[in-house]
Amino acid sequence: GMLMRLNGLVGDKGSCPREWRFTFWPFGKEKARKGRDIILSWRAEKMIVAHGTCVEGGAAAVIERALSWI
């Protein structure tokens, strides 16, 4: 609900929780970027979302936007 929206977890610009993001800095950002690049290379078309609207087309762009913080 409201807390998930305020934390940026759901909606058109949903992403991972901010507190999770901080666990990658400063020691894990390179590994996180490599993982992100691997996922983006899959060029996903569809995506099942646990707490939000599933993506029926163009999932790669949604994933790229969600992981843009890395």
ZAMI-609820 format. One record per residue (C-alpha): x, y, z; residue number from 1; residue in one letter. Coordinates in Angstrom, 2 decimals. Each point is the difference from the previous one (the first is absolute). Layout:
! ZAMI-609820
+---------+---------+---------+-----+------+
!       u !       v !       w ! pos ! code !
+---------+---------+---------+-----+------+
!       X !       Y !       Z ! NUM !    A !
...
+---------+---------+---------+-----+------+
//
This chain:
! ZAMI-609820
+---------+---------+---------+-----+------+
!       u !       v !       w ! pos ! code !
+---------+---------+---------+-----+------+
!    0.00 !    0.00 !    0.00 !   1 !    G !
!    1.00 !    3.48 !    0.92 !   2 !    M !
!    3.34 !   -0.90 !    1.65 !   3 !    L !
!    1.09 !   -1.99 !   -3.06 !   4 !    M !
!   -0.78 !    2.98 !   -2.25 !   5 !    R !
!    1.83 !    2.41 !    2.30 !   6 !    L !
!    3.05 !   -2.27 !   -0.02 !   7 !    N !
!   -0.03 !   -0.16 !   -3.82 !   8 !    G !
!   -0.74 !   -3.72 !   -0.15 !   9 !    L !
!   -3.09 !    0.03 !   -2.22 !  10 !    V !
!   -1.37 !    1.95 !   -2.93 !  11 !    G !
!    1.47 !    0.98 !   -3.33 !  12 !    D !
!    3.37 !    0.80 !    1.57 !  13 !    K !
!    0.10 !   -2.79 !    2.58 !  14 !    G !
!    3.39 !   -1.26 !    1.13 !  15 !    S !
!    1.61 !   -1.86 !    2.87 !  16 !    C !
!   -0.20 !    1.38 !    3.54 !  17 !    P !
!    2.35 !    2.88 !    0.74 !  18 !    R !
!    1.49 !   -1.80 !    3.00 !  19 !    E !
!    0.98 !   -2.91 !   -2.29 !  20 !    W !
!    1.70 !    2.44 !   -2.36 !  21 !    R !
!    2.28 !    1.20 !    2.78 !  22 !    F !
!    1.26 !   -3.55 !    0.61 !  23 !    T !
!    1.80 !    0.18 !   -3.36 !  24 !    F !
!    1.90 !    3.19 !    0.82 !  25 !    W !
!    2.95 !    0.27 !    0.08 !  26 !    P !
!    1.08 !   -3.63 !   -0.13 !  27 !    F !
!   -2.37 !   -1.77 !   -2.39 !  28 !    G !
!   -0.85 !    2.50 !   -2.73 !  29 !    K !
!    2.27 !   -1.57 !   -2.63 !  30 !    E !
!   -1.50 !   -3.46 !    0.56 !  31 !    K !
!   -3.48 !    1.52 !   -0.06 !  32 !    A !
!    0.74 !    1.73 !   -3.32 !  33 !    R !
!    1.28 !   -3.24 !   -1.52 !  34 !    K !
!   -3.15 !   -1.79 !    1.13 !  35 !    G !
!   -2.16 !    2.81 !   -1.39 !  36 !    R !
!    1.78 !   -0.19 !   -3.35 !  37 !    D !
!   -0.56 !   -3.76 !   -0.19 !  38 !    I !
!   -3.70 !    0.41 !    0.74 !  39 !    I !
!   -0.33 !    2.78 !   -2.60 !  40 !    L !
!    1.70 !   -2.19 !   -2.62 !  41 !    S !
!   -2.96 !   -2.39 !    0.23 !  42 !    W !
!   -2.23 !    2.66 !   -1.69 !  43 !    R !
!   -3.10 !   -1.23 !    1.84 !  44 !    A !
!   -3.34 !    0.47 !   -1.72 !  45 !    E !
!   -2.30 !   -0.88 !    2.92 !  46 !    K !
!    0.42 !    0.14 !    3.76 !  47 !    M !
!   -2.00 !   -1.31 !    2.94 !  48 !    I !
!   -0.04 !    2.50 !    2.85 !  49 !    V !
!   -0.76 !   -1.22 !    3.53 !  50 !    A !
!   -1.31 !    3.32 !    1.37 !  51 !    H !
!   -1.25 !    1.91 !   -3.00 !  52 !    G !
!   -1.22 !   -0.22 !   -3.55 !  53 !    T !
!    1.59 !   -2.67 !   -2.19 !  54 !    C !
!    1.69 !    1.21 !   -3.18 !  55 !    V !
!   -1.42 !   -1.45 !   -3.23 !  56 !    E !
!    2.47 !    1.65 !   -2.40 !  57 !    G !
!    3.24 !    1.95 !    0.11 !  58 !    G !
!    1.10 !   -1.39 !    3.36 !  59 !    A !
!    3.66 !    0.73 !   -0.78 !  60 !    A !
!   -0.67 !    3.74 !    0.17 !  61 !    A !
!   -1.85 !   -0.39 !    3.31 !  62 !    V !
!    2.89 !   -2.01 !    1.47 !  63 !    I !
!    2.54 !    2.51 !   -1.26 !  64 !    E !
!   -1.92 !    2.86 !    1.60 !  65 !    R !
!   -0.42 !   -1.94 !    3.28 !  66 !    A !
!    3.73 !   -0.74 !    0.17 !  67 !    L !
!    1.17 !    3.42 !   -1.14 !  68 !    S !
!    1.08 !    0.82 !    3.56 !  69 !    W !
!    2.91 !   -2.47 !   -0.27 !  70 !    I !
+---------+---------+---------+-----+------+
//
